Amino acid sequence: DLVLSMFEYFAQSDAVDILWYSDDIAYQGGLLMSPEVLDLYFFPWLKKIGNLAHKYNKPFLYHSDGTLYDVMDRLIDCGVDALHPIEPKAMKLSEVKERFGDRLCLMGHVDVDLLCRGDREEIRTQVLTNIETAAYNGGYCVGSGNSIPDYVNFNNYLAMLEASKEFGRTA
């Protein structure tokens, strides 16, 4: 109830353009708990937040790492408009785009390890690949395959941003 009241406050605020909820329910190997448990304890609350977002005409973004195929329809039914991060080691961007891209904006898919240890050209290549894979009819935002922790190479982070600006305009 406390979290829901916070989202109600945010949804009504003119200073807030989107609602973003983050609560990992999966890891690379699958869900942390069964879909049935999530149906009982998690999705009803997520749906309430989604309903608030849509009541106030704000997009609803959801963050969870991991393999989410088994509950993707449930997430969409809860009003999720965009999913972050499409973790590269958990889900294939092309498959998520093919199966759910007409109902869901996809965000992320640049591996954090690549941002830490890769080079500028590898990052540019990955950004271009992601844009070609998922942005062909809209509904894709370049971003990391998780959050941007402080150990990410700053120059590589900038390379991701620069490549997304460059290739995003031509895709």
Sequence and secondary structure as in RCSB ss.txt:
>XXXX:A:sequence
DLVLSMFEYFAQSDAVDILWYSDDIAYQGGLLMSPEVLDLYFFPWLKKIGNLAHKYNKPFLYHSDGTLYDVMDRL
IDCGVDALHPIEPKAMKLSEVKERFGDRLCLMGHVDVDLLCRGDREEIRTQVLTNIETAAYNGGYCVGSGNSIPD
YVNFNNYLAMLEASKEFGRTA
>XXXX:A:secstr
 HHHHHHHHHHH TT   EEEE   EETTEESS HHHHHHHTHHHHHHHHHHHHHTT  EEEE  S  GGGHHHH
HHTT  EEE   TTTS HHHHHHHHTTT EEE  B HHHHHH  HHHHHHHHHHHHHHH TTS EE  BSS   T
TS HHHHHHHHHHHHHHHTT 
